[in-house]
Structures are given as structure tokens and as C-alpha cells.
Amino acid sequence: MKLDIVLIMFVAFSTTLAQHDVREEWYPFRFGNGHVGCSNRLGMSENDFCRKLCNQDGKWRNSKCKEHYCYCGPQRFYRVIKL
């Protein structure tokens, strides 16, 4: 009975940590030596363009546009799902 309770608590705790980062670090998206802005000529919104830039390497990342510059968060999930 105690082992069941400990197992349930462990699963709940690890699930909570997996869903919520303890510390969220944002870093500027860079191309070459410059910081990339959110504005574009593709007709995309600034947030969509930023999301496209941050996720171009095949990894899911949070993205945000702050003061017209793109910032990317830590990697979330891999897009590749093998069946």
C-alpha cells in the first residue's frame, strides 16, 4: 500500500515537472552575427514568423516576439515520431 502511494506521488510529481519548466530561459534568435527581427515580407504575423524561425531545426520550441526581435525558448519535443 505504501509503495502504491509513493509510486502515484512520483508519477504526479514527474508529470508536473515535465509540463512546467522550473526556469524558462529565452535566447535571441541569431542569423550570422545579427539578431533577427520579427518583421517579414512574407505576409506572416510577427509571432508566426518567429515561431517558424525557432522551429526550423525540427525541434519544438516556444517563441515570442519582444520589441520587434525574435526570442526562442528551450526545446520542448522532437517532431519526429517513428512508427
C-alpha positions as CSV (number, residue, x, y, z in Angstrom):
1,M,0.0,0.0,0.0
2,K,2.8,2.4,0.8
3,L,4.6,1.6,-2.4
4,D,1.4,2.4,-4.4
5,I,1.1,5.8,-2.7
6,V,4.8,6.5,-3.3
7,L,4.5,5.5,-7.0
8,I,1.4,7.7,-7.5
9,M,3.2,10.6,-5.9
10,F,6.3,10.1,-8.1
11,V,4.2,9.9,-11.3
12,A,2.3,13.1,-10.3
13,F,5.5,15.0,-9.4
14,S,7.4,14.0,-12.6
15,T,4.4,14.8,-14.8
16,T,4.1,18.2,-13.2
17,L,7.8,18.9,-13.8
18,A,7.5,17.6,-17.4
19,Q,4.7,20.0,-18.1
20,H,6.1,23.1,-16.4
21,D,9.7,24.2,-16.6
22,V,11.3,25.2,-13.4
23,R,13.1,28.1,-15.2
24,E,12.3,29.4,-18.6
25,E,15.3,30.8,-20.5
26,W,14.8,32.8,-23.6
27,Y,17.7,33.5,-26.0
28,P,17.7,35.7,-29.1
29,F,17.4,34.1,-32.5
30,R,20.6,34.9,-34.4
31,F,21.5,34.6,-38.0
32,G,25.2,35.2,-38.7
33,N,26.3,37.9,-36.3
34,G,22.9,39.7,-36.1
35,H,19.8,39.5,-34.1
36,V,16.8,38.6,-36.3
37,G,13.7,40.9,-36.2
38,C,10.1,39.7,-36.3
39,S,9.1,41.8,-39.3
40,N,9.0,40.0,-42.7
41,R,7.8,40.4,-46.2
42,L,6.0,37.0,-46.4
43,G,2.7,38.4,-45.1
44,M,3.0,36.4,-41.9
45,S,2.3,37.8,-38.5
46,E,5.3,38.6,-36.3
47,N,4.5,35.7,-33.9
48,D,4.1,33.2,-36.7
49,F,7.3,34.2,-38.3
50,C,9.2,34.0,-35.0
51,R,7.7,30.5,-34.4
52,K,8.8,29.4,-37.9
53,L,12.4,30.6,-37.3
54,C,12.7,29.0,-33.8
55,N,11.3,25.6,-35.0
56,Q,13.3,25.4,-38.3
57,D,15.7,22.8,-36.9
58,G,13.0,20.2,-36.4
59,K,12.5,20.8,-32.7
60,W,9.5,22.4,-31.0
61,R,10.4,25.5,-29.1
62,N,8.4,28.3,-27.6
63,S,8.9,31.6,-29.4
64,K,8.0,35.2,-28.7
65,C,8.4,38.5,-30.4
66,K,9.6,41.1,-27.9
67,E,10.4,44.7,-29.0
68,H,10.4,43.5,-32.7
69,Y,13.1,40.9,-32.1
70,C,12.6,37.1,-32.1
71,Y,13.4,35.1,-28.9
72,C,13.3,31.3,-28.7
73,G,12.7,29.2,-25.6
74,P,14.1,25.8,-24.7
75,Q,13.4,22.7,-26.8
76,R,10.1,21.0,-26.0
77,F,9.5,17.9,-28.1
78,Y,11.0,16.3,-31.1
79,R,8.8,16.4,-34.2
80,V,9.9,13.0,-35.5
81,I,7.6,10.2,-34.5
82,K,8.7,6.8,-35.5
83,L,6.1,4.1,-36.0
